[in-house]
Amino acid sequence: MSAEILPYVDEPRPAIDPHPLSDYVAWAGRRNRNPILEVFQQRFPSAGDVLELASGAGLHVNYFAPHFPGLTLQPSDLTEEVFAAIKAKRAERGNANVLDPIRIDLTDPATFRFGDKKFDAIFVINIFQVAPVAINEGIAALAAQVLKDEGRVYIYGPFKVDGRYTTDSNRAFDQEILAANVPEWGLKDVRDLEKAAKPHGIVLKETIERPANNFILVFGRQ
């Protein structure tokens, strides 16, 4: 298990394709992994348990794992089709601290099967531009159930703030996503995520700016 920082390589962007095994998702993962890791290295505990939601092909969880040898990382996804990819990447990198992936449907609390287990952190990367705001209600409901009292939920991606785009490039990106005419696709507003989480006692604690006009939204218990 080698905790290396792989260099950023400026690559042409493939066509937008949210499928977790697509070239686009792999490209985005290579682009954002180090800026996200930098924040997690500052915020994650030295020991404990961390849950990733919407792990996809396991690119992030397996890149991060060697940097946190004292943490146990639990990948998860709605689609069991990706589980083999997560396990293959785990084996390739020798990540003994990455558990077998589990299925979690954020619209179905019946899949939140953790018993008394609690997590120090939960993270999800690049989901909301291709998912409904209501997914944050599911994330908050899950956090209310399994997050430790001082734990945090980290949500990474591009967002609008107070109904406005933060940059012209995010406006252009949103228009490109919306042009696909897929229901619920498009940049979401931070305030709407807050509104979805609040009934579960989960509130926005901090907004961290990251490169390429992205944010990490940090939620925790009220």
C-alpha positions as a printed Julia matrix, in Angstrom:
222×3 Matrix{Float64}:
   0.0    0.0     0.0
   1.89   3.03   -1.31
   0.73   6.52   -0.26
   1.87   8.38   -3.36
   0.57  11.66   -4.73
   0.07  11.19   -8.44
   0.74  14.34  -10.48
  -2.05  16.25  -12.18
  -2.04  15.76  -15.93
  -3.96  18.19  -18.14
  -5.99  15.85  -20.35
  -8.71  16.57  -22.93
 -12.13  16.15  -21.35
 -14.22  13.25  -22.68
 -17.89  13.75  -23.42
 -20.02  14.0   -20.27
 -21.15  10.54  -19.25
 -22.2    9.92  -15.62
 -21.87   6.13  -15.82
 -19.41   5.23  -13.03
 -17.23   3.19  -15.39
 -17.06   5.85  -18.12
 -13.97   7.62  -19.43
 -15.48  10.91  -18.27
 -15.83   9.8   -14.65
 -12.27   8.45  -14.66
 -11.01  11.75  -16.11
 -12.85  13.77  -13.46
 -11.46  11.53  -10.72
  -7.89  12.07  -11.85
  -8.5   15.81  -12.02
  -9.97  16.34   -8.55
  -8.39  13.63   -6.39
  -5.49  15.69   -5.01
  -7.49  18.83   -4.08
  -9.96  16.62   -2.23
  -7.23  14.57   -0.56
  -5.6   17.77    0.69
  -8.75  18.67    2.64
  -9.26  15.16    3.96
  -5.68  15.03    5.21
  -6.44  18.14    7.27
  -9.81  16.94    8.58
  -9.97  13.17    8.89
  -8.97  11.54   12.19
  -5.85   9.38   12.34
  -7.95   6.34   13.22
 -11.58   5.34   12.78
 -14.15   4.54   10.09
 -15.08   6.43    6.93
 -17.97   5.75    4.54
 -17.95   6.74    0.87
 -21.3    7.07   -0.89
 -21.67   6.61   -4.65
 -18.18   5.12   -4.9
 -18.56   4.24   -8.58
 -15.47   2.41   -9.83
 -13.68   3.03   -6.53
 -11.17   5.49   -7.94
 -11.3    7.89   -5.01
 -11.58   5.48   -2.08
  -8.65   3.47   -3.38
  -6.54   6.54   -4.1
  -7.17   7.96   -0.64
  -6.79   4.71    1.34
  -2.96   4.51    1.48
  -2.83   8.02    2.93
  -4.95   6.96    5.93
  -3.5    3.66    7.2
  -5.31   4.05   10.53
  -8.73   4.41    8.91
 -11.05   1.71    7.64
 -12.79   2.85    4.45
 -16.2    1.53    3.44
 -17.11   2.0    -0.25
 -20.74   1.82   -1.34
 -22.89   2.35   -4.4
 -26.42   1.94   -5.67
 -25.23  -0.21   -8.59
 -23.68  -3.57   -7.78
 -22.29  -3.63  -11.33
 -19.36  -1.49  -10.11
 -18.35  -3.71   -7.18
 -15.9   -5.77   -9.24
 -14.13  -2.58  -10.35
 -13.81  -1.37   -6.74
 -12.33  -4.72   -5.66
  -9.96  -4.83   -8.63
  -8.64  -1.36   -7.85
  -8.27  -2.34   -4.18
  -6.2   -5.4    -5.15
  -4.11  -3.39   -7.59
  -3.13  -0.9    -4.89
  -2.93  -3.41   -2.03
  -5.43  -1.5     0.1
  -6.04  -3.73    3.1
  -8.03  -0.94    4.81
 -10.74  -0.83    2.1
 -13.69  -3.09    2.87
 -15.85  -4.94    0.36
 -18.36  -2.54   -1.23
 -21.97  -2.55   -0.06
 -25.18  -1.45   -1.74
 -26.79   1.76   -0.46
 -29.82   3.34   -2.12
 -30.04   6.89   -0.8
 -33.76   6.95   -1.59
 -34.4    3.82    0.5
 -33.57   3.94    4.24
 -34.1    0.17    4.38
 -30.64  -0.14    2.77
 -28.98   1.78    5.65
 -28.08  -1.44    7.45
 -25.25  -0.67    9.86
 -26.61  -1.71   13.25
 -24.72   0.17   15.97
 -21.75   1.04   13.74
 -20.84   4.74   13.62
 -18.61   6.61   11.18
 -16.15   9.43   11.78
 -16.74  10.81    8.29
 -18.91  10.3     5.22
 -17.97  11.61    1.79
 -19.54  11.76   -1.65
 -17.95  13.15   -4.8
 -19.55  14.58   -7.94
 -23.06  13.22   -7.61
 -25.41  16.18   -7.48
 -25.02  17.47  -11.03
 -26.59  14.18  -12.18
 -28.88  13.47   -9.21
 -31.89  15.16   -7.56
 -31.5   17.49   -4.58
 -33.65  14.98   -2.69
 -30.61  12.7    -2.57
 -29.27  15.04    0.13
 -32.28  14.16    2.26
 -31.13  10.55    2.02
 -27.53  11.51    2.84
 -28.72  13.5     5.85
 -31.02  10.71    7.04
 -28.13   8.27    6.8
 -25.8   10.69    8.59
 -28.31  11.19   11.37
 -28.27   7.43   11.87
 -24.59   6.5    11.5
 -22.43   9.63   11.94
 -20.56  10.07   15.21
 -21.48  13.17   17.19
 -18.46  15.14   15.98
 -18.36  13.46   12.57
 -18.69  15.3     9.29
 -20.22  14.73    5.85
 -18.11  16.02    2.95
 -19.89  16.68   -0.36
 -17.69  17.66   -3.3
 -18.78  19.18   -6.58
 -19.84  22.31   -8.47
 -22.81  24.2    -7.02
 -24.83  27.36   -7.4
 -25.08  29.64   -4.36
 -28.23  31.63   -3.59
 -29.53  30.95   -7.08
 -26.42  32.27   -8.8
 -23.54  30.67  -10.64
 -20.21  31.34   -8.98
 -18.37  31.52  -12.33
 -19.14  31.77  -16.04
 -17.48  28.37  -16.54
 -19.95  26.77  -14.13
 -22.82  28.4   -16.02
 -21.49  26.93  -19.27
 -21.02  23.52  -17.64
 -24.58  23.6   -16.34
 -25.96  24.49  -19.75
 -24.07  21.56  -21.23
 -25.54  19.19  -18.64
 -29.06  20.58  -19.06
 -28.82  20.15  -22.83
 -28.95  16.39  -22.28
 -32.61  16.87  -21.22
 -32.36  14.31  -18.43
 -34.72  15.0   -15.5
 -32.93  16.17  -12.31
 -29.63  16.82  -14.1
 -28.0   20.21  -13.57
 -26.06  22.14  -10.93
 -27.84  22.3    -7.59
 -27.96  25.2    -5.16
 -26.16  24.93   -1.83
 -29.22  26.4    -0.09
 -31.45  23.61   -1.43
 -29.04  21.01   -0.07
 -29.18  22.75    3.3
 -32.98  22.75    3.21
 -33.09  19.02    2.41
 -30.71  18.15    5.25
 -32.09  20.34    8.04
 -35.15  18.2     8.98
 -32.71  15.44    9.9
 -30.69  17.67   12.21
 -27.8   17.89    9.73
 -26.6   21.42    8.91
 -23.94  23.07    6.77
 -20.89  23.81    8.9
 -18.4   25.03    6.32
 -17.89  25.65    2.61
 -14.39  25.01    1.27
 -13.42  26.3    -2.16
 -11.46  23.93   -4.37
  -9.85  24.39   -7.81
 -11.89  24.37  -11.04
 -14.77  26.22   -9.32
 -15.77  23.33   -7.09
 -16.63  23.23   -3.4
 -16.49  20.81   -0.51
 -19.62  21.31    1.57
 -19.05  20.16    5.15
 -22.18  19.08    7.04
 -22.53  17.95   10.64
 -25.02  17.53   13.44
 -26.93  20.62   14.49
